[in-house]
Amino acid sequence: MMTDVDVKLLQDKGISEEKFEEQLSRFRSGFPYMKVEQPAVVPDAVSVLDDSERNECIDVWREYLGHDKKIVKFVPASGAASRMFKSLFEFLERGKNELENDGERKFFDQLEKFAFIEALNAKCRRNEGLDAIALREKGRYLDIVKNLLDKKGLNYGSLPKGLLLFHNYEEGARTPFEEHFVESAMYAKNKKGDVTLHFTVSPEHLPFFESLWRSKSESLSYRYGANFDVSFSVQNPSTDTVAVDMENNPLRNSDGSLLFRPGGHGALIENLNAIDADIIFIKNIDNVAPDVYKQPTVENKVVLAGLLVKYQKTIFEYQNALENSTSISDDMLQKMLEFCQKKLCVSNKFNLLDTKADKIAYLKMILDRPLRICGMVKNEGEPGGGPYLCQNPNGTVSSQILESSQFDKENEQQMAIFNGATHFNPVDLVCGVKNYKNEKYDLTKFVDPNTGFISMKSKNGKALKALELPGLWNGAMSDWNTIFVEVPIETFSPVKVVTDLLRSEHQSTPCEEAI
C-alpha cells in the first residue's frame, strides 16, 4: 500500500506512480533474453582497417577539426574505488599483520611503484610517526592499509577512481581525471583550441572533482595550449529504481521510506542526451595510460572519429536523396540497401521490401538514427560485454553490445554464440548525435526498455533484488546504427584492482610532451 510519505518521495524524485508500478512489475515478470543471431566477427561485422584506410580516417578527422564543430568527451566517473581495494578491506577484516596470498605480498613488496606512495608516506608519518616504507620494514601492514583507505589517511576506500593517484611524473602524480584532459587535448581540440569534457559524478564527490579541476586548470591549459571547457552532472533521481526483497515486495529503510538505488550506468543516457554537441567521445574514467603509452590510444581515437565523419557524410547524402524520393533510381536504392547491410550491418531479414515505397520507408527508418563507432579489442579473457548481431522487435538484425546477463544460460545454442565472441567491449565509442539537418536526436527515443536486468545485491546483510536500467552502451543505445572496428589491446588499460597499477602500461617514465 502506498502511503502519503511514499507519494511525496516519488514526487521529489520525479518518478510517477505509473513508473513505480512498472518497476515492481518488472521484478515479477523479468526481462526477455536477447535473440542473438551470432557473434560479430571479422570481417563481416567487425572491421579491421588497413594502413591506407587508417590514414584516410586520420586526414578526415584533421579536416573536420578545422570546422566550427563542438566535440565533447563524455566520461562516466561516478564509479567507486572500493572494489579496487576489496582484497585490502578483507585484509583489514582479518586484523592480523600476516600476509596470506600473492596479491597481498605483491601490493606491499612493490609499494614504491604506486603513484600514491608519496601521499601515503606523508599520511603515515603524520599518523604513525613513520612512513609507509618504514612501517613495511617493521611488518606493520595493517597501519599502511588503514592510512590508505581510512578517512584519517588518504580515504581511498571512499573516493571514486577518478580522484586516486594513478601515474607518476617528474612534476607530480596524476589522477585519471587529469589524464582525460591530457588525452583529450591530443585528439579533440578544435580550431579555436577548445577542448570540452563532461564528467558524470556522484553528488557527494562533486565538490572534490570541482576542487581538483580548479587547482589544475591553469597548469593543464598552459601545458597543452587548450581552452578546457569542463562540466559535471549527476544521475537524475528520476532514474533511480526501487529495491525489493526475494518475494518482490518493496524494501524500506530504517525510517520507513522506500529503498531506491541508482539505476546503473544506463541512467546516464539522460545525461548524455542533455549534451549539445556534434560528436561525443565516450570512455570510462579508469581506462587511461601515462603519457609514454598514450600514442596508440590517441591514434586510434582519431581513426575512429574520422571513420564516423566519413560514414556520417554518406548517410547524410542518402537521407537528402530520400527527401526527393520521387526521382530516386532503383540502382540508388539498391546501393543504399547494400550500405545498410554491409557497412551498418543492419539486415531486413524478416521484412518484405517488395515495392519502391517499402524500400524508401525502410531506408528512412534505418538511416535516421544516431551513429556510433565502437572500438573492439580481441578477447583475451578480460571481463566485459562483447559485439553480437541480434534480432530486433522491428524485424531487423543489427549490431549490439551485450553483457552475459542478456543471454539465456539454459539455452545451449545461445551460450555457444556467447562463447563464440572473438572481441570484447572496452567502452571506446565515438558518437554522432545529430541528423542530416543538424538537429540533435532525442537519445531517449532509441532505448530498448526490455534490455534491463535484475541483479542480486545486499544491504545491512539482507539480500535484495535491484533493477538495472538498459546499459548506456547496451540497451540504451539499442536502436543506434553501430559499426564495430578492431582496435589494439594497447588502447585498453583499465584498473579493476589496485595491483593493476603495477602493470607496465601504468608505470610512467619522465613525462613526454603532448603529441
Secondary structure by P-SEA (a helix, b strand, c coil): cccaaaaaaaaaacccaaaaaaaaaaaaaccccccccccccccccbbbbcaaaaaaaaaaaaaaaacbbbbbbbbbccccccccaaaaaaaaaacccccccaaaaaaaaacccccaaaaaaaaaaacccccaaaaaaacaaaaaaaaacccccccccccccccccccccccccccaaaaaaaaaaaccccccbbbbbbbbbcccaaaaaaaaaaacaaaaaaaaccbbbbbbbccccccbbbbbcccccccccccccccccccccccaaaaaaaccccbbbbbccccccccccaaaaaaaaaaaaaaaaaaaaaaaaaaaaaaacccccaaaaaaaaaaaaccccccccccccccaaaaaaaaaaaacbbbbbbbbccccccbbbbbbbbbccccbbbbbbbcccccccccaaaaaaaaacccccccbbbbbccccccccccccccccccccbbbbbbcccccbbbbbccccccccccccbbbbbbbccccbbbbcccccccccccccccccccc
